Amino acid sequence: MSLSSHRQHKIYLAATMGYGLGSDDPEELALYEMIKKEIETDSKNRHIGIPRTD
């Protein structure tokens, strides 16, 4: 079963705001962990926000 766009957005918000997921669904957990890992690697490489052009 695929996650609805509404559920994906809620998981994205929880991950970006640092909240726990509160779900045991493996598909939701996989998406949550993927987003958290991406945020962690971006913060280590300082690829945060929109790059300046000036």
Biopython code that builds the backbone (N, CA, C, O; Angstrom):
import numpy as np
from Bio.PDB.StructureBuilder import StructureBuilder

atoms = [
    (1, "MET", "N", (0.840, -1.181, 0.000)),
    (1, "MET", "CA", (0.000, 0.000, 0.000)),
    (1, "MET", "C", (0.885, 1.244, 0.000)),
    (1, "MET", "O", (1.814, 1.352, 0.800)),
    (2, "SER", "N", (0.601, 2.153, -0.872)),
    (2, "SER", "CA", (1.360, 3.388, -0.987)),
    (2, "SER", "C", (0.797, 4.427, -0.018)),
    (2, "SER", "O", (-0.399, 4.443, 0.273)),
    (3, "LEU", "N", (1.675, 5.282, 0.470)),
    (3, "LEU", "CA", (1.238, 6.340, 1.376)),
    (3, "LEU", "C", (0.584, 7.472, 0.591)),
    (3, "LEU", "O", (1.036, 7.832, -0.496)),
    (4, "SER", "N", (-0.472, 8.019, 1.150)),
    (4, "SER", "CA", (-1.124, 9.158, 0.501)),
    (4, "SER", "C", (-0.221, 10.384, 0.613)),
    (4, "SER", "O", (0.656, 10.447, 1.475)),
    (5, "SER", "N", (-0.441, 11.335, -0.250)),
    (5, "SER", "CA", (0.386, 12.545, -0.222)),
    (5, "SER", "C", (0.190, 13.300, 1.096)),
    (5, "SER", "O", (1.119, 13.933, 1.598)),
    (6, "HIS", "N", (-1.018, 13.230, 1.650)),
    (6, "HIS", "CA", (-1.288, 13.879, 2.931)),
    (6, "HIS", "C", (-0.437, 13.253, 4.035)),
    (6, "HIS", "O", (0.157, 13.965, 4.844)),
    (7, "ARG", "N", (-0.379, 11.925, 4.068)),
    (7, "ARG", "CA", (0.406, 11.225, 5.094)),
    (7, "ARG", "C", (1.903, 11.476, 4.894)),
    (7, "ARG", "O", (2.636, 11.642, 5.869)),
    (8, "GLN", "N", (2.359, 11.503, 3.643)),
    (8, "GLN", "CA", (3.764, 11.786, 3.362)),
    (8, "GLN", "C", (4.137, 13.177, 3.873)),
    (8, "GLN", "O", (5.215, 13.370, 4.434)),
    (9, "HIS", "N", (3.246, 14.136, 3.677)),
    (9, "HIS", "CA", (3.501, 15.500, 4.127)),
    (9, "HIS", "C", (3.570, 15.568, 5.650)),
    (9, "HIS", "O", (4.425, 16.261, 6.201)),
    (10, "LYS", "N", (2.678, 14.857, 6.330)),
    (10, "LYS", "CA", (2.696, 14.846, 7.789)),
    (10, "LYS", "C", (3.987, 14.230, 8.316)),
    (10, "LYS", "O", (4.543, 14.700, 9.309)),
    (11, "ILE", "N", (4.466, 13.178, 7.653)),
    (11, "ILE", "CA", (5.725, 12.545, 8.052)),
    (11, "ILE", "C", (6.885, 13.501, 7.802)),
    (11, "ILE", "O", (7.793, 13.603, 8.628)),
    (12, "TYR", "N", (6.862, 14.201, 6.670)),
    (12, "TYR", "CA", (7.904, 15.178, 6.349)),
    (12, "TYR", "C", (7.949, 16.283, 7.406)),
    (12, "TYR", "O", (9.028, 16.660, 7.864)),
    (13, "LEU", "N", (6.794, 16.795, 7.789)),
    (13, "LEU", "CA", (6.748, 17.843, 8.807)),
    (13, "LEU", "C", (7.292, 17.344, 10.139)),
    (13, "LEU", "O", (8.045, 18.052, 10.808)),
    (14, "ALA", "N", (6.917, 16.131, 10.526)),
    (14, "ALA", "CA", (7.411, 15.571, 11.783)),
    (14, "ALA", "C", (8.927, 15.429, 11.751)),
    (14, "ALA", "O", (9.599, 15.722, 12.740)),
    (15, "ALA", "N", (9.466, 14.983, 10.629)),
    (15, "ALA", "CA", (10.912, 14.785, 10.520)),
    (15, "ALA", "C", (11.657, 16.113, 10.532)),
    (15, "ALA", "O", (12.678, 16.239, 11.209)),
    (16, "THR", "N", (11.168, 17.099, 9.800)),
    (16, "THR", "CA", (11.883, 18.373, 9.713)),
    (16, "THR", "C", (11.780, 19.189, 10.994)),
    (16, "THR", "O", (12.673, 19.981, 11.295)),
    (17, "MET", "N", (10.708, 19.008, 11.748)),
    (17, "MET", "CA", (10.541, 19.764, 12.984)),
    (17, "MET", "C", (11.119, 19.037, 14.192)),
    (17, "MET", "O", (11.100, 19.565, 15.303)),
    (18, "GLY", "N", (11.636, 17.818, 13.976)),
    (18, "GLY", "CA", (12.282, 17.087, 15.054)),
    (18, "GLY", "C", (11.329, 16.330, 15.957)),
    (18, "GLY", "O", (11.705, 15.950, 17.066)),
    (19, "TYR", "N", (10.120, 16.105, 15.514)),
    (19, "TYR", "CA", (9.151, 15.351, 16.302)),
    (19, "TYR", "C", (9.316, 13.860, 16.053)),
    (19, "TYR", "O", (9.870, 13.453, 15.032)),
    (20, "GLY", "N", (8.836, 13.048, 16.985)),
    (20, "GLY", "CA", (8.803, 11.612, 16.789)),
    (20, "GLY", "C", (7.641, 11.249, 15.888)),
    (20, "GLY", "O", (6.691, 12.017, 15.738)),
    (21, "LEU", "N", (7.728, 10.067, 15.288)),
    (21, "LEU", "CA", (6.695, 9.672, 14.334)),
    (21, "LEU", "C", (5.472, 9.087, 15.028)),
    (21, "LEU", "O", (4.346, 9.444, 14.680)),
    (22, "GLY", "N", (5.660, 8.206, 15.991)),
    (22, "GLY", "CA", (4.538, 7.620, 16.706)),
    (22, "GLY", "C", (3.777, 6.586, 15.914)),
    (22, "GLY", "O", (2.586, 6.383, 16.149)),
    (23, "SER", "N", (4.441, 5.925, 14.978)),
    (23, "SER", "CA", (3.805, 4.910, 14.155)),
    (23, "SER", "C", (4.722, 3.698, 14.065)),
    (23, "SER", "O", (5.944, 3.820, 14.136)),
    (24, "ASP", "N", (4.113, 2.526, 13.907)),
    (24, "ASP", "CA", (4.884, 1.295, 13.743)),
    (24, "ASP", "C", (4.817, 0.771, 12.320)),
    (24, "ASP", "O", (5.341, -0.306, 12.035)),
    (25, "ASP", "N", (4.181, 1.514, 11.421)),
    (25, "ASP", "CA", (4.066, 1.089, 10.029)),
    (25, "ASP", "C", (5.449, 1.135, 9.382)),
    (25, "ASP", "O", (6.088, 2.188, 9.383)),
    (26, "PRO", "N", (5.928, 0.007, 8.823)),
    (26, "PRO", "CA", (7.277, -0.016, 8.244)),
    (26, "PRO", "C", (7.464, 0.956, 7.082)),
    (26, "PRO", "O", (8.553, 1.505, 6.910)),
    (27, "GLU", "N", (6.423, 1.176, 6.287)),
    (27, "GLU", "CA", (6.531, 2.102, 5.155)),
    (27, "GLU", "C", (6.691, 3.545, 5.649)),
    (27, "GLU", "O", (7.476, 4.314, 5.095)),
    (28, "GLU", "N", (5.946, 3.898, 6.688)),
    (28, "GLU", "CA", (6.055, 5.237, 7.255)),
    (28, "GLU", "C", (7.405, 5.428, 7.932)),
    (28, "GLU", "O", (8.023, 6.485, 7.807)),
    (29, "LEU", "N", (7.862, 4.407, 8.649)),
    (29, "LEU", "CA", (9.162, 4.489, 9.306)),
    (29, "LEU", "C", (10.295, 4.631, 8.303)),
    (29, "LEU", "O", (11.248, 5.373, 8.544)),
    (30, "ALA", "N", (10.200, 3.926, 7.182)),
    (30, "ALA", "CA", (11.239, 4.009, 6.155)),
    (30, "ALA", "C", (11.309, 5.422, 5.582)),
    (30, "ALA", "O", (12.402, 5.957, 5.393)),
    (31, "LEU", "N", (10.163, 6.029, 5.306)),
    (31, "LEU", "CA", (10.134, 7.395, 4.778)),
    (31, "LEU", "C", (10.679, 8.376, 5.810)),
    (31, "LEU", "O", (11.452, 9.271, 5.469)),
    (32, "TYR", "N", (10.282, 8.213, 7.062)),
    (32, "TYR", "CA", (10.745, 9.086, 8.146)),
    (32, "TYR", "C", (12.263, 9.015, 8.291)),
    (32, "TYR", "O", (12.930, 10.045, 8.385)),
    (33, "GLU", "N", (12.803, 7.799, 8.308)),
    (33, "GLU", "CA", (14.251, 7.622, 8.448)),
    (33, "GLU", "C", (15.004, 8.177, 7.242)),
    (33, "GLU", "O", (16.087, 8.740, 7.402)),
    (34, "MET", "N", (14.447, 8.029, 6.034)),
    (34, "MET", "CA", (15.083, 8.556, 4.834)),
    (34, "MET", "C", (15.176, 10.087, 4.911)),
    (34, "MET", "O", (16.210, 10.669, 4.582)),
    (35, "ILE", "N", (14.101, 10.722, 5.344)),
    (35, "ILE", "CA", (14.085, 12.181, 5.450)),
    (35, "ILE", "C", (15.062, 12.641, 6.525)),
    (35, "ILE", "O", (15.800, 13.604, 6.316)),
    (36, "LYS", "N", (15.074, 11.964, 7.677)),
    (36, "LYS", "CA", (15.987, 12.329, 8.756)),
    (36, "LYS", "C", (17.438, 12.191, 8.323)),
    (36, "LYS", "O", (18.269, 13.034, 8.658)),
    (37, "LYS", "N", (17.752, 11.121, 7.572)),
    (37, "LYS", "CA", (19.118, 10.906, 7.100)),
    (37, "LYS", "C", (19.518, 12.000, 6.109)),
    (37, "LYS", "O", (20.646, 12.491, 6.146)),
    (38, "GLU", "N", (18.602, 12.376, 5.230)),
    (38, "GLU", "CA", (18.873, 13.436, 4.258)),
    (38, "GLU", "C", (19.118, 14.774, 4.959)),
    (38, "GLU", "O", (20.012, 15.526, 4.568)),
    (39, "ILE", "N", (18.338, 15.066, 5.978)),
    (39, "ILE", "CA", (18.519, 16.299, 6.741)),
    (39, "ILE", "C", (19.882, 16.291, 7.431)),
    (39, "ILE", "O", (20.580, 17.305, 7.452)),
    (40, "GLU", "N", (20.252, 15.153, 7.989)),
    (40, "GLU", "CA", (21.536, 15.045, 8.686)),
    (40, "GLU", "C", (22.713, 15.253, 7.736)),
    (40, "GLU", "O", (23.656, 15.970, 8.072)),
    (41, "THR", "N", (22.671, 14.638, 6.561)),
    (41, "THR", "CA", (23.777, 14.800, 5.613)),
    (41, "THR", "C", (23.822, 16.221, 5.067)),
    (41, "THR", "O", (24.906, 16.765, 4.855)),
    (42, "ASP", "N", (22.670, 16.827, 4.836)),
    (42, "ASP", "CA", (22.642, 18.209, 4.354)),
    (42, "ASP", "C", (23.205, 19.170, 5.399)),
    (42, "ASP", "O", (23.911, 20.117, 5.054)),
    (43, "SER", "N", (22.897, 18.931, 6.667)),
    (43, "SER", "CA", (23.400, 19.834, 7.702)),
    (43, "SER", "C", (24.902, 19.675, 7.888)),
    (43, "SER", "O", (25.585, 20.642, 8.226)),
    (44, "LYS", "N", (25.428, 18.476, 7.675)),
    (44, "LYS", "CA", (26.875, 18.273, 7.768)),
    (44, "LYS", "C", (27.593, 18.940, 6.602)),
    (44, "LYS", "O", (28.699, 19.454, 6.772)),
    (45, "ASN", "N", (26.981, 18.938, 5.425)),
    (45, "ASN", "CA", (27.591, 19.534, 4.240)),
    (45, "ASN", "C", (27.197, 20.990, 4.056)),
    (45, "ASN", "O", (27.655, 21.643, 3.119)),
    (46, "ARG", "N", (26.355, 21.503, 4.937)),
    (46, "ARG", "CA", (25.879, 22.884, 4.894)),
    (46, "ARG", "C", (25.114, 23.224, 3.624)),
    (46, "ARG", "O", (25.184, 24.355, 3.144)),
    (47, "HIS", "N", (24.389, 22.264, 3.079)),
    (47, "HIS", "CA", (23.503, 22.526, 1.946)),
    (47, "HIS", "C", (22.112, 22.829, 2.495)),
    (47, "HIS", "O", (21.177, 22.046, 2.326)),
    (48, "ILE", "N", (21.995, 23.960, 3.144)),
    (48, "ILE", "CA", (20.748, 24.323, 3.802)),
    (48, "ILE", "C", (20.209, 25.595, 3.157)),
    (48, "ILE", "O", (20.931, 26.584, 3.027)),
    (49, "GLY", "N", (18.961, 25.568, 2.761)),
    (49, "GLY", "CA", (18.326, 26.749, 2.206)),
    (49, "GLY", "C", (18.640, 26.962, 0.737)),
    (49, "GLY", "O", (19.146, 26.071, 0.055)),
    (50, "ILE", "N", (18.334, 28.143, 0.273)),
    (50, "ILE", "CA", (18.526, 28.506, -1.131)),
    (50, "ILE", "C", (19.906, 29.149, -1.278)),
    (50, "ILE", "O", (20.238, 30.062, -0.521)),
    (51, "PRO", "N", (20.715, 28.692, -2.234)),
    (51, "PRO", "CA", (22.047, 29.278, -2.399)),
    (51, "PRO", "C", (21.973, 30.736, -2.858)),
    (51, "PRO", "O", (21.098, 31.106, -3.640)),
    (52, "ARG", "N", (22.885, 31.541, -2.371)),
    (52, "ARG", "CA", (22.937, 32.955, -2.749)),
    (52, "ARG", "C", (23.528, 33.101, -4.137)),
    (52, "ARG", "O", (24.378, 32.311, -4.548)),
    (53, "THR", "N", (23.074, 34.114, -4.855)),
    (53, "THR", "CA", (23.562, 34.337, -6.211)),
    (53, "THR", "C", (24.363, 35.627, -6.339)),
    (53, "THR", "O", (24.790, 35.977, -7.439)),
    (54, "ASP", "N", (24.571, 36.330, -5.247)),
    (54, "ASP", "CA", (25.299, 37.600, -5.357)),
    (54, "ASP", "C", (26.752, 37.491, -5.005)),
    (54, "ASP", "O", (27.476, 38.486, -5.058)),
]
sb = StructureBuilder()
sb.init_structure("model")
sb.init_model(0)
sb.init_chain("A")
sb.init_seg("    ")
for serial, (resi, resn, name, xyz) in enumerate(atoms, 1):
    if name == "N":
        sb.init_residue(resn, " ", resi, " ")
    sb.init_atom(name, np.array(xyz, "f"), 0.0, 1.0, " ", f" {name:<3s}", serial, name[0])
structure = sb.get_structure()
